[in-house]
Amino acid sequence: MQAILIAVELIVAVALIVSVLLQRSEGGALGMGGGGSGLGGLFSPRGAADTLTRTTSILAALFFLTCLGLNLLALHGRNEKSFLDQGGPAPTIPAKPATPAPSAPAIPTPH
């Protein structure tokens, strides 16, 4: 199951990278189809931007879900016990031995 999720995550990651790189930085998108409305506006400049934005958001959600799935699989069967749940006395910190304070250097006095 984990190998399948890793393969799906790699495919989604590559598709997400491609969909992000296809978008223009000024929001115009790829503009596939040359602006013609032969496909009902799907690949007009505005339609391509909407399609790429929707595809990017779907791929990002899939990437997030596969990451969650892989984390849940990795944590499955793990001992989830906190050290605070252990009974017994609290651990004590050994005291450091007292060391004398460092003395200041002697200042010569004029005679």
Secondary structure, DSSP 8 states (H G I E B T S, - for coil): -HHHHHHHHHHHHHHHHHHHHHS-TTS----TTTT--TTTTTTSHHHHHHHHHHHHHHHHHHHHHHHHHHHHHHHTT-----GGGS-S-----------------------
